[in-house]
Each structure stands twice: as C-alpha cells, then as structure tokens.
Amino acid sequence: MKLADDLYVYPWTQATANNCNTFLVGGPAPVMIDPGHARLYKHVELGLASDHQGEIPKLVVITHCHPDHLEAAFALQKAGARLAMLAAEMEYLEGEGRRLAASLGMSLPEFQPDILLGEGELVVGPESFQVLHTPGHSPGHLCLYWPRHKALFAGDLVFAQGVGRVDFPGGDGAALKQSLQRVAKLDLEWVLTGHGPVLKGKASIQRNFQIIEQLYFGML
Ligand SMILES: [Zn+2]
C-alpha cells in the first residue's frame, strides 16, 4: 500500500499472530525495513508484486533482532538482498543475547548480516537516511530517519499511544526514555511504527509524544 512517493507499507492487521509492519522505500535501489516472520511474509510478497513488480529489495534493514521483525530477511538475503543491522545489536546477540533469550524460551536465529551499521548517514542509490542508535527495547535497536519525507522508521521504539516493551532480554527502561526524547526532537511528518497504526502529521506526532510522556515516563 502506497503512503507517499516511493514509500510503501505492508501493515500487519491480523489478530491471530504477532508480526510487524513492513515498509519499502521504492525507486531504483529499493530498501525494505523489517520484513517480519518468515511464515507470515506472503502478504508482503503479494504487496510487492503489485507495488514493485515483485522485485526483491537491494537492502533489507532490520531495526532489531526479534524474530517478528527479522526472520523473513534470511530468504531475501539468499535471493540477493543485502542484510543490514546495527553493529551494537549483533554484538549483543553474539555476546549474551542469544543465550539469555534461549534461557527464556525465546529462540533467536543464527545469521550473518552483510552490513553492520553505526550511527550516521546511510546512502542507498539516490536515497539518504540517518541511522540512529535507539536502545531500550533491545540494546542495538535502530531507527532510520528519511529526511526526504521527514519519516522515522521506528521499529519497536514508539507506537500510537505506546512504547516498546523493555521486559525482554537486554531491555532498558531508562535507555528507552532517552531514545524517545531523542527522536521526539526530530522534524517528523511520519512515524512508521513496527506495530499498529502509523502516525502521520507533525501535530498528531507531537501529541503522541506528549501522551507517551504522561503515560509512560514515570514507569521507565
Ligand atoms: Zn521487538
């Protein structure tokens, strides 16, 4: 579904399974953000077929290592897409992350990203993004800011009237609060959330950050 010029969303709306919203930056060097669970990827595939002639993205950016965002990336990687995530998330995963998650019955897959990102500019074809390290929901969580549309691919940092949970391994409430305060200062027309409705328009985005501050900051 097209949201704006070269910006597409494949929202997850089923109540029966957890999956994330998937986004595509179109154009000559397509970038996908968070393809979701492998078993639930079909809806993205159908969307790509109609919006982008089924072309696989050149780059897949993963906001963080949870399977509901990451898993479908492996098939895309095999098909020729390059897989990028924050170096800090990979370090966490290779360190205590995978072991900690397994001890809680949460299995995080084995994989190797093609590109380990840090903070700063990411140029893909004609598009330029800012990579922001936004820990809290996971230690190496990233948000991607796209100045052309003043859009933030927010992963599980911020939702409509909600924030990412911090009770998974590596979660950190104080870090989440700092990350929220940081992205709230950006010039935003779109907040492209990892779950639930996306946020559109500067005023409603500011209002959403105010609500979050009132509802959650005392608890983080
Ligand atoms: Zn998550």
Residues whose N, C-alpha, C, O or C-beta is under 5 A from the ligand:
A	BS01	ZN	H66 D156
